[in-house]
Amino acid sequence: MALFSQDYISRLRTAVVNLWSGIAARRRDNGAEPVASPAPNAAKGANRSMLRVFATLFAGLVVLGLGAALAGFYML
């Protein structure tokens, strides 16, 4: 079972690419160097970035759990 549908991932990827293009255009207007688009590596990067998000959330839950355990031992 997939966590997110292909349609959702496709729309999210399109939104990120459009946002990145807008940032690049704004930087060009301000005279900065052009920014490389993430579009060529979007398929590979999407899986890696989702893994990073879930790893960060899991690490946060672990830290909260350890904090709750420490508080529980302190209350004894």
NUNUGU-477560 format. One record per atom (N, C-alpha, C): x, y, z; residue in three letters; residue number from 1; atom name. Coordinates in Angstrom, 3 decimals. Each point is the difference from the previous one (the first is absolute). Layout:
% residues N
{rec {X; Y; Z}; "Ala"; NUM; "CA"},
...
***
This chain:
% residues 76
{rec {0.844; -1.184; 0.000}; "Met"; 1; "N"},
{rec {-0.844; 1.184; 0.000}; "Met"; 1; "CA"},
{rec {0.890; 1.250; 0.000}; "Met"; 1; "C"},
{rec {-0.267; 0.883; -0.914}; "Ala"; 2; "N"},
{rec {0.808; 1.213; -0.109}; "Ala"; 2; "CA"},
{rec {-0.462; 1.035; 1.020}; "Ala"; 2; "C"},
{rec {0.961; 0.702; 0.557}; "Leu"; 3; "N"},
{rec {-0.330; 1.028; 0.985}; "Leu"; 3; "CA"},
{rec {-0.652; 1.204; -0.673}; "Leu"; 3; "C"},
{rec {0.533; 0.399; -1.160}; "Phe"; 4; "N"},
{rec {-0.560; 1.109; -0.757}; "Phe"; 4; "CA"},
{rec {-0.305; -0.486; -1.409}; "Phe"; 4; "C"},
{rec {-1.069; 0.511; -0.587}; "Ser"; 5; "N"},
{rec {-0.350; -0.397; -1.353}; "Ser"; 5; "CA"},
{rec {0.964; 0.636; -1.004}; "Ser"; 5; "C"},
{rec {0.084; -0.598; -1.165}; "Gln"; 6; "N"},
{rec {0.865; 0.521; -1.055}; "Gln"; 6; "CA"},
{rec {-0.442; 1.399; -0.421}; "Gln"; 6; "C"},
{rec {-1.312; 0.248; 0.015}; "Asp"; 7; "N"},
{rec {-0.513; 1.313; -0.367}; "Asp"; 7; "CA"},
{rec {0.491; 1.058; 0.984}; "Asp"; 7; "C"},
{rec {-0.049; -0.315; 1.294}; "Tyr"; 8; "N"},
{rec {0.456; 0.941; 1.028}; "Tyr"; 8; "CA"},
{rec {1.494; 0.283; -0.154}; "Tyr"; 8; "C"},
{rec {0.787; -1.047; -0.226}; "Ile"; 9; "N"},
{rec {1.442; 0.173; -0.152}; "Ile"; 9; "CA"},
{rec {0.303; 0.820; -1.242}; "Ile"; 9; "C"},
{rec {-0.739; -0.257; -1.082}; "Ser"; 10; "N"},
{rec {0.203; 0.748; -1.236}; "Ser"; 10; "CA"},
{rec {-0.329; 1.481; 0.196}; "Ser"; 10; "C"},
{rec {-1.098; 0.285; 0.678}; "Arg"; 11; "N"},
{rec {-0.371; 1.405; 0.244}; "Arg"; 11; "CA"},
{rec {1.013; 0.687; 0.914}; "Arg"; 11; "C"},
{rec {0.452; -0.712; 1.014}; "Leu"; 12; "N"},
{rec {0.998; 0.560; 0.904}; "Leu"; 12; "CA"},
{rec {1.299; 0.293; -0.742}; "Leu"; 12; "C"},
{rec {0.420; -0.937; -0.852}; "Arg"; 13; "N"},
{rec {1.224; 0.191; -0.784}; "Arg"; 13; "CA"},
{rec {-0.152; 1.201; -0.925}; "Arg"; 13; "C"},
{rec {-1.162; 0.125; -0.649}; "Thr"; 14; "N"},
{rec {-0.239; 1.140; -0.891}; "Thr"; 14; "CA"},
{rec {0.051; 1.310; 0.774}; "Thr"; 14; "C"},
{rec {-0.584; 0.014; 1.199}; "Ala"; 15; "N"},
{rec {0.008; 1.212; 0.816}; "Ala"; 15; "CA"},
{rec {1.424; 0.376; 0.399}; "Ala"; 15; "C"},
{rec {0.802; -0.987; 0.355}; "Val"; 16; "N"},
{rec {1.387; 0.278; 0.395}; "Val"; 16; "CA"},
{rec {0.796; 0.534; -1.185}; "Val"; 16; "C"},
{rec {-0.170; -0.606; -1.163}; "Val"; 17; "N"},
{rec {0.725; 0.455; -1.185}; "Val"; 17; "CA"},
{rec {-0.439; 1.417; -0.371}; "Val"; 17; "C"},
{rec {-1.299; 0.292; 0.076}; "Asn"; 18; "N"},
{rec {-0.479; 1.352; -0.305}; "Asn"; 18; "CA"},
{rec {0.541; 1.013; 1.004}; "Asn"; 18; "C"},
{rec {0.023; -0.366; 1.272}; "Leu"; 19; "N"},
{rec {0.535; 0.894; 1.023}; "Leu"; 19; "CA"},
{rec {1.478; 0.255; -0.251}; "Leu"; 19; "C"},
{rec {0.744; -1.068; -0.306}; "Trp"; 20; "N"},
{rec {1.431; 0.124; -0.262}; "Trp"; 20; "CA"},
{rec {0.241; 0.875; -1.222}; "Trp"; 20; "C"},
{rec {-0.823; -0.155; -1.025}; "Ser"; 21; "N"},
{rec {0.149; 0.821; -1.206}; "Ser"; 21; "CA"},
{rec {-0.261; 1.470; 0.314}; "Ser"; 21; "C"},
{rec {-0.994; 0.251; 0.838}; "Gly"; 22; "N"},
{rec {-0.297; 1.379; 0.392}; "Gly"; 22; "CA"},
{rec {1.135; 0.618; 0.795}; "Gly"; 22; "C"},
{rec {0.601; -0.780; 0.895}; "Ile"; 23; "N"},
{rec {1.143; 0.495; 0.776}; "Ile"; 23; "CA"},
{rec {1.174; 0.295; -0.931}; "Ile"; 23; "C"},
{rec {0.238; -0.913; -0.959}; "Ala"; 24; "N"},
{rec {1.098; 0.203; -0.949}; "Ala"; 24; "CA"},
{rec {-0.237; 1.250; -0.836}; "Ala"; 24; "C"},
{rec {-1.243; 0.212; -0.442}; "Ala"; 25; "N"},
{rec {-0.304; 1.186; -0.807}; "Ala"; 25; "CA"},
{rec {0.196; 1.269; 0.818}; "Ala"; 25; "C"},
{rec {-0.410; -0.028; 1.245}; "Arg"; 26; "N"},
{rec {0.165; 1.177; 0.856}; "Arg"; 26; "CA"},
{rec {1.483; 0.284; 0.233}; "Arg"; 26; "C"},
{rec {0.797; -1.060; 0.182}; "Arg"; 27; "N"},
{rec {1.443; 0.192; 0.200}; "Arg"; 27; "CA"},
{rec {0.642; 0.569; -1.272}; "Arg"; 27; "C"},
{rec {-0.447; -0.483; -1.168}; "Arg"; 28; "N"},
{rec {0.548; 0.531; -1.255}; "Arg"; 28; "CA"},
{rec {-0.348; 1.477; -0.143}; "Arg"; 28; "C"},
{rec {-1.230; 0.377; 0.406}; "Asp"; 29; "N"},
{rec {-0.409; 1.396; -0.087}; "Asp"; 29; "CA"},
{rec {0.857; 0.888; 0.901}; "Asp"; 29; "C"},
{rec {0.473; -0.573; 1.106}; "Asn"; 30; "N"},
{rec {0.829; 0.757; 0.928}; "Asn"; 30; "CA"},
{rec {1.479; -0.054; -0.369}; "Asn"; 30; "C"},
{rec {0.327; -0.675; -1.090}; "Gly"; 31; "N"},
{rec {1.377; -0.042; -0.475}; "Gly"; 31; "CA"},
{rec {0.840; -1.109; 0.597}; "Gly"; 31; "C"},
{rec {-0.605; -0.946; 0.665}; "Ala"; 32; "N"},
{rec {0.765; -1.098; 0.599}; "Ala"; 32; "CA"},
{rec {0.265; -1.083; -1.047}; "Ala"; 32; "C"},
{rec {0.839; -0.928; 0.366}; "Glu"; 33; "N"},
{rec {0.299; -1.125; -0.896}; "Glu"; 33; "CA"},
{rec {-1.240; -0.872; -0.161}; "Glu"; 33; "C"},
{rec {-0.179; -0.638; -1.151}; "Pro"; 34; "N"},
{rec {-1.154; -0.885; -0.171}; "Pro"; 34; "CA"},
{rec {0.075; -1.215; 0.935}; "Pro"; 34; "C"},
{rec {-1.167; -0.451; 0.420}; "Val"; 35; "N"},
{rec {-0.087; -1.136; 0.919}; "Val"; 35; "CA"},
{rec {-0.400; -1.228; -0.805}; "Val"; 35; "C"},
{rec {0.665; -1.112; 0.224}; "Ala"; 36; "N"},
{rec {-0.329; -1.239; -0.710}; "Ala"; 36; "CA"},
{rec {-1.366; -0.507; 0.459}; "Ala"; 36; "C"},
{rec {-0.802; -0.460; -0.929}; "Ser"; 37; "N"},
{rec {-1.327; -0.516; 0.307}; "Ser"; 37; "CA"},
{rec {0.101; -1.418; 0.544}; "Ser"; 37; "C"},
{rec {-0.866; -0.353; 0.958}; "Pro"; 38; "N"},
{rec {0.020; -1.366; 0.526}; "Pro"; 38; "CA"},
{rec {-0.744; -0.995; -0.894}; "Pro"; 38; "C"},
{rec {-0.574; 0.474; -1.117}; "Ala"; 39; "N"},
{rec {-0.848; -0.858; -0.823}; "Ala"; 39; "CA"},
{rec {0.691; -1.260; -0.525}; "Ala"; 39; "C"},
{rec {1.254; 0.045; -0.469}; "Pro"; 40; "N"},
{rec {0.597; -1.233; -0.528}; "Pro"; 40; "CA"},
{rec {0.127; -1.114; 1.044}; "Pro"; 40; "C"},
{rec {0.197; 0.348; 1.243}; "Asn"; 41; "N"},
{rec {0.187; -0.998; 1.045}; "Asn"; 41; "CA"},
{rec {-1.222; -0.124; 0.898}; "Asn"; 41; "C"},
{rec {-1.143; 0.503; -0.444}; "Ala"; 42; "N"},
{rec {-1.181; 0.014; 0.864}; "Ala"; 42; "CA"},
{rec {-0.449; -1.404; 0.372}; "Ala"; 42; "C"},
{rec {0.090; -0.947; -0.936}; "Ala"; 43; "N"},
{rec {-0.465; -1.362; 0.300}; "Ala"; 43; "CA"},
{rec {0.870; -0.655; 1.066}; "Ala"; 43; "C"},
{rec {1.312; 0.160; -0.111}; "Lys"; 44; "N"},
{rec {0.892; -0.595; 0.997}; "Lys"; 44; "CA"},
{rec {-0.091; 0.763; 1.320}; "Lys"; 44; "C"},
{rec {-0.053; 1.312; -0.075}; "Gly"; 45; "N"},
{rec {0.013; 0.823; 1.204}; "Gly"; 45; "CA"},
{rec {-1.280; -0.076; 0.804}; "Gly"; 45; "C"},
{rec {-1.130; -0.278; -0.664}; "Ala"; 46; "N"},
{rec {-1.277; -0.034; 0.722}; "Ala"; 46; "CA"},
{rec {0.001; -1.119; 1.029}; "Ala"; 46; "C"},
{rec {0.492; -1.181; -0.386}; "Asn"; 47; "N"},
{rec {0.036; -1.109; 0.946}; "Asn"; 47; "CA"},
{rec {0.958; 0.280; 1.139}; "Asn"; 47; "C"},
{rec {1.135; 0.586; -0.328}; "Arg"; 48; "N"},
{rec {0.981; 0.302; 1.041}; "Arg"; 48; "CA"},
{rec {-0.517; 1.060; 0.955}; "Arg"; 48; "C"},
{rec {-0.674; 1.033; -0.521}; "Ser"; 49; "N"},
{rec {-0.480; 1.064; 0.872}; "Ser"; 49; "CA"},
{rec {-1.142; -0.492; 0.888}; "Ser"; 49; "C"},
{rec {-0.849; -0.889; -0.527}; "Met"; 50; "N"},
{rec {-1.064; -0.546; 0.852}; "Met"; 50; "CA"},
{rec {0.600; -0.856; 1.110}; "Met"; 50; "C"},
{rec {1.037; -0.751; -0.326}; "Leu"; 51; "N"},
{rec {0.685; -0.801; 1.012}; "Leu"; 51; "CA"},
{rec {0.596; 0.907; 1.066}; "Leu"; 51; "C"},
{rec {0.559; 1.106; -0.430}; "Arg"; 52; "N"},
{rec {0.582; 0.944; 0.949}; "Arg"; 52; "CA"},
{rec {-1.075; 0.594; 0.906}; "Arg"; 52; "C"},
{rec {-1.165; 0.311; -0.559}; "Val"; 53; "N"},
{rec {-1.104; 0.544; 0.804}; "Val"; 53; "CA"},
{rec {-0.435; -1.015; 1.046}; "Val"; 53; "C"},
{rec {-0.201; -1.256; -0.417}; "Phe"; 54; "N"},
{rec {-0.452; -1.008; 0.951}; "Phe"; 54; "CA"},
{rec {1.076; -0.321; 1.031}; "Phe"; 54; "C"},
{rec {1.259; 0.022; -0.401}; "Ala"; 55; "N"},
{rec {1.080; -0.231; 0.962}; "Ala"; 55; "CA"},
{rec {0.043; 1.115; 1.037}; "Ala"; 55; "C"},
{rec {-0.218; 1.231; -0.430}; "Thr"; 56; "N"},
{rec {-0.010; 1.127; 0.926}; "Thr"; 56; "CA"},
{rec {-1.183; -0.095; 0.964}; "Thr"; 56; "C"},
{rec {-1.171; -0.356; -0.528}; "Leu"; 57; "N"},
{rec {-1.165; -0.159; 0.872}; "Leu"; 57; "CA"},
{rec {0.212; -1.129; 1.006}; "Leu"; 57; "C"},
{rec {0.576; -1.096; -0.456}; "Phe"; 58; "N"},
{rec {0.260; -1.123; 0.901}; "Phe"; 58; "CA"},
{rec {1.003; 0.391; 1.084}; "Phe"; 58; "C"},
{rec {1.041; 0.728; -0.399}; "Ala"; 59; "N"},
{rec {0.988; 0.448; 0.986}; "Ala"; 59; "CA"},
{rec {-0.647; 0.935; 1.028}; "Ala"; 59; "C"},
{rec {-0.911; 0.856; -0.451}; "Gly"; 60; "N"},
{rec {-0.715; 0.880; 0.925}; "Gly"; 60; "CA"},
{rec {-0.849; -0.793; 0.981}; "Gly"; 60; "C"},
{rec {-0.664; -1.037; -0.499}; "Leu"; 61; "N"},
{rec {-0.798; -0.842; 0.891}; "Leu"; 61; "CA"},
{rec {0.876; -0.727; 1.017}; "Leu"; 61; "C"},
{rec {1.161; -0.454; -0.433}; "Val"; 62; "N"},
{rec {0.931; -0.673; 0.912}; "Val"; 62; "CA"},
{rec {0.447; 0.968; 1.091}; "Val"; 62; "C"},
{rec {0.342; 1.218; -0.382}; "Val"; 63; "N"},
{rec {0.436; 0.997; 0.977}; "Val"; 63; "CA"},
{rec {-1.127; 0.317; 0.977}; "Val"; 63; "C"},
{rec {-1.236; 0.143; -0.513}; "Leu"; 64; "N"},
{rec {-1.133; 0.252; 0.895}; "Leu"; 64; "CA"},
{rec {-0.222; -1.174; 0.943}; "Leu"; 64; "C"},
{rec {0.137; -1.211; -0.510}; "Gly"; 65; "N"},
{rec {-0.161; -1.187; 0.838}; "Gly"; 65; "CA"},
{rec {1.055; -0.068; 1.087}; "Gly"; 65; "C"},
{rec {1.234; 0.300; -0.356}; "Leu"; 66; "N"},
{rec {1.069; 0.003; 1.000}; "Leu"; 66; "CA"},
{rec {-0.238; 1.088; 1.045}; "Leu"; 66; "C"},
{rec {-0.469; 1.151; -0.442}; "Gly"; 67; "N"},
{rec {-0.313; 1.076; 0.947}; "Gly"; 67; "CA"},
{rec {-1.119; -0.389; 0.942}; "Gly"; 67; "C"},
{rec {-1.029; -0.667; -0.531}; "Ala"; 68; "N"},
{rec {-1.111; -0.444; 0.849}; "Ala"; 68; "CA"},
{rec {0.465; -1.067; 0.987}; "Ala"; 68; "C"},
{rec {0.864; -0.907; -0.465}; "Ala"; 69; "N"},
{rec {0.530; -1.036; 0.903}; "Ala"; 69; "CA"},
{rec {0.849; 0.629; 1.098}; "Ala"; 69; "C"},
{rec {0.821; 0.956; -0.357}; "Leu"; 70; "N"},
{rec {0.836; 0.675; 0.989}; "Leu"; 70; "CA"},
{rec {-0.865; 0.746; 1.013}; "Leu"; 70; "C"},
{rec {-1.046; 0.666; -0.479}; "Ala"; 71; "N"},
{rec {-0.914; 0.708; 0.912}; "Ala"; 71; "CA"},
{rec {-0.720; -0.990; 0.907}; "Ala"; 71; "C"},
{rec {-0.360; -1.158; -0.549}; "Gly"; 72; "N"},
{rec {-0.662; -1.014; 0.817}; "Gly"; 72; "CA"},
{rec {0.900; -0.529; 1.094}; "Gly"; 72; "C"},
{rec {1.261; -0.254; -0.331}; "Phe"; 73; "N"},
{rec {0.949; -0.465; 1.022}; "Phe"; 73; "CA"},
{rec {0.256; 1.083; 1.035}; "Phe"; 73; "C"},
{rec {-0.007; 1.260; -0.444}; "Tyr"; 74; "N"},
{rec {0.223; 1.105; 0.927}; "Tyr"; 74; "CA"},
{rec {-1.158; 0.120; 0.992}; "Tyr"; 74; "C"},
{rec {-1.217; -0.305; -0.474}; "Met"; 75; "N"},
{rec {-1.181; 0.123; 0.854}; "Met"; 75; "CA"},
{rec {-0.075; -1.117; 1.050}; "Met"; 75; "C"},
{rec {0.728; -1.098; -0.211}; "Leu"; 76; "N"},
{rec {-0.056; -1.106; 0.971}; "Leu"; 76; "CA"},
{rec {0.532; 0.373; 1.326}; "Leu"; 76; "C"},
***
